[in-house]
Amino acid sequence: MSNEKIPYKIYLSEEELPKQWYNVRADMKKKPAPLLNPGTGMPVTAEELGHVFCDELVKQELDETTPYIDIPEEILGFYKMYRPAPLVRAYCLEKALDTPAKIYYKFEGNNTSGSHKLNSAIAQAYYAKKQGLKGVTTETGAGQWGTALSMACSYFDLDCKVYMVKVSYEQKPFRREVMRTYGASVTPSPSMTTEVGKKILTEFPDTNGSLGCAISEAVEAATSQEGYRYVLGSVLSQVLLHQTVIGLETKTAMDKYDIKPDIIIGCAGGGSNLGGLIAPFMGEKLRGEADYRIIAVEPASCPSLTRGVYAYDFCDTGKVCPLQKMYTLGSGFMPSANHAGGLRYHGMSSILSELYDQGLMEARAVEQTAVFEAAQKFARVEGILPAPESSHAIKAAVDEALKCKETGEDKTILFGLTGTGYFDMYAYAAYNDGKMGDYIPTDEELRRSFDTLPKIGK
């Protein structure tokens, strides 16, 4: 089909909404390494995980062989309120860049939470309600996940306790208020409400917090209260599974118009949106059916893939969670107050870490001033104010399109626009006022953090 016939926005019908999630691990010949019990050094059991996570989510976390998992009707019904999400041809951006490249983005910001996070939040809340729980606890960085979970818990009448990274709690008060509007309690992390929070504040009294800190507090809160479980918005395999609705919809939309992406780009913090977007394409690559160039884009201030080590590490700063083999900067690494709060995590999904280690995808780190320059360019021509996290993917997409301009190559670029930036105006103000800086950790800082990695599971 000719490019002239491809609309600005490609919409799918409700009938084309994916009815199953895709488990990419089923097609991986070398599977991600198992989660380990930090006390024994042995793979964690379903029973052990069941003290922290919902039973059905534990099954999904440990399932490496089932390629497709049915999406329950109740979750599909909720999805239909805002899905399928549009696949957009960025004609105006292409024109502004004067590039022969074709640029597409999958827009996940068309719901009140403003991001892709709702795809997993509603699934996790559903399984918690089905199990008969009173409520759930979680962490949130920039606030997108906390917002999404508060919406999902409100829908299923569950209590929702959110530990929000302190710097984001202060930088993004309006997202905090959306959570409270939906009934969630929101606590800046680290806090004095948990034992692990008190310990972290004693050791680092001036800390801005981190996702690792907030995870520790949320896990403690869940395991110390009857009828509660911990849920999270990224990193674990269950979350990447739920987010595959993004990639499955994208591939269906592209197939309808005979579009094949050459390059697929996503921002990378813990890995949920990137993993969800690339899943069906990576499946084809793993099965030898097609090939794609896949790029993970992370902040230079928290470069887990590009400068981290592939090793077993704690998923949280308080060291109460299982050990996961991943690309990591060390669970004690305290990233700078980067405005892309959702990407301020010390490690990466075990699935994406293994795929990256096998050379099946690339990674690059970008500085936040360059990210906001790309975000501003995109907003001015495409009419959407992007989230700082999403803007990392925009930056890489622009760079690749400009390379096509230099070489004359007619490549097709796909990237994930994970959400909107309307609650990130302090960040945009800092950029517009020329007050935004770039921080890149030194090799010595990273070495000190690497020295604290656990010795088991090496």
Secondary structure, 3 states (H helix, E strand, C coil): CCHHHCCCEECCCHHHCCCEEECHHHHCCCCCCCCECCCCCCECCHHHHHCCCCHHHHHHHHCCCCCEEECCHHHHHHHCCCCCCCEEECHHHHHHHCCCCEEEEEECCCCCCCECCHHHHHHHHHHHHHCCCCEEEEEECCCHHHHHHHHHHHHHCCEEEEEEEHHHHHHCHHHHHHHHHCCCEEEEECCCCCHHHHHHHHHCCCCCCCHHHHHHHHHHHHHCCCCEEECCCCCCHHHHHHCHHHHHHHHHHHHHCCCCCCEEEEECCCCHHHHHHHHHHHHHHHHCCCCCEEEEEEECCCCHHHHCEEEEEECCCCCCCCEEEEEECCCCCCCCCCCCHHHCCCECCHHHHHHHHCCCCEEEEECHHHHHHHHHHHHHHHCCCECHHHHHHHHHHHHHHHHHHHHCCCCEEEEEECEECCCCHHHHHHHHCCCCCCCCCCHHHHHHHHCCCCCCCC
